[in-house]
Amino acid sequence: MGSVRRHQAVTLLQASQEAPALASLLALVRESSQRLEAITPLIPVLLRPSVQAGPIEGDTWCLMVKNNAVAAKMRQLLPLLQARLQAQGWQVNTIRLKIQG
């Protein structure tokens, strides 16, 4: 007879401790959220709900935006946002904007 496998719920923390790839992914998600927190004061209040943290790929960070109008305004802010991130120690050479579909 084969062994009986019992399915038990595990917390995300437990799963990440057992899977290094998941731990690495969670660290990137956490860092992306921290970056968004760092630049939020520079984003106009009315636009803030339309901007979300996106993936980090090397020295490129992606911001998810709701539509073209938000993307156009955010493009104007990119140099300021990048300077803030670099001043706080993050190696961000490019910020990409992706419009959510």
Secondary structure, 3 states (H helix, E strand, C coil): CCCCCCCCCCCHHHHHHHCHHHHHHHHHHHHHHHHHHHHHHHCCCCCHHHEEEEEEECCEEEEEECCHHHHHHHHHHHHHHHHHHHHCCCCCCEEEEEECC
